Amino acid sequence: MTPNDLHAQLRAARRAHQRAEFSLAVLLCELKSTGRYTERGHTSVESYAEAELDLSVRQTRDLVAIGRHMRELPALAAAFSDGRLSATKAREVARVATPATDAAWTERACVSTSRVLERQVAAARRGDTPPPDPAALPASPRVTLRFDVSAADAEVIRATLARLRLQGGFGADCEDGVLLADLARNALIELEREPPTAERFRVSIHHCPSCENTHVGDPQAPHAADHNDLGCAECDAEMLDLTARAPRLTHAIPPATRRKVFEQHGHRCAVPHCRNRLWLDLHHIRPRSQGGDHRAGNLICLCSAHHRLIHEGALGLVLDGETRRLRFVLPTGEAVGDQPQLTIEDIATHSAVDVEWKAGMISPREVRVVSAST
């Protein structure tokens, strides 16, 4: 057998395979629409195809989605049934083609590789025509996300997506990514109603500047406030002055400054190895009681747990005299982590912080850097 003969046989086998994929797409679509998979004791077309045809759930859903478009896209159906297109290319064309653009996209799919076609489809919207250059590789706005979950969690995700397809008005052929993005957007809306990175201290902390008494909650049934809670609140809270004739609500940190500091720290806790991005506070590097101000250079982003540890004295900030960097240190003198967070030059750029200020912290000469795992 010559190489050309082998090549011809492989091409023929491939076209036969593609014609078989067309038949599968049409028949699976009919099976799903009629519900006849129950005749074999199955509860879904995916279950039937997995048990009876050895097809994965993803393969089945792709074929069903393609089969659903065959009537409205005759050019695509003809090319697919004739073996000129694979299921992969047919799936991509079905994502963007309409009856008006069916022929153009089908012709493009016949002359382009799967990789080029996927990129062109990803950059187009339904109803768009193909780009003029058949070999063009536009920047794809699509991103592939991969993650592992337990079998139980995977089943919860599948059930949620199935219900969203039925009750959310998306249609049975809507992609999983579209549904997940919609769920994420709705979750963000719910979170933004009470933003996790807004001032956490929405509970009432009553403080009398004249008698220095502080309590939490109902003035008629007060509870003594922890001085650490008060310290954290003074760093980053909303304050309502009830002594004025017209009570005024003010922010400890101006909103624009808060946002700037969060952006500078990437919306995460500044303590090395801490990955917390929710319930973030701002903390004054130089305390207000010692002349610290609200400028961005005197503020650092901390999660609520580390913020409280600093006010409790279980974690400290110290200026390393040699590297001129601020370090988080433990009472033992060990530095938390080995990645520097801020340089004093970064701070001095924005704020008139005294670079020699130690605030009773451990001397930099006593600091021993240890890894974050200790």
Protein Blocks (a to p, Z undefined) as FASTA:
>chain_A
ZZklmmmmmmmmmmmmmmmmmmmmmmmmmmmmnopmmmnopabfklmmmmmnopafklmm
mmmmmmmmmmmmmmlmmmmmnopacfklmmmmmmmpcfklmmmmmmmmmmpcfklmmmmm
mmpcehiacdfblkbccddfbdcddddddfklmmmmmmmmmmmmmmnonojkbcfklmmm
mmmmmmmmmmmmmgfklcfblbccdddfklopacehjfklccdddfklmmmmmmoccddd
fkbmbdcdddfbafklmmmmmmmnoopafbghiabfghiadddfbafknopafbfklgcc
ddfklmmmmmnopaccdddfklopacdddfkopaehjbdfbdfklmmmmoccdfkbnglp
acfklpccddfkZZ
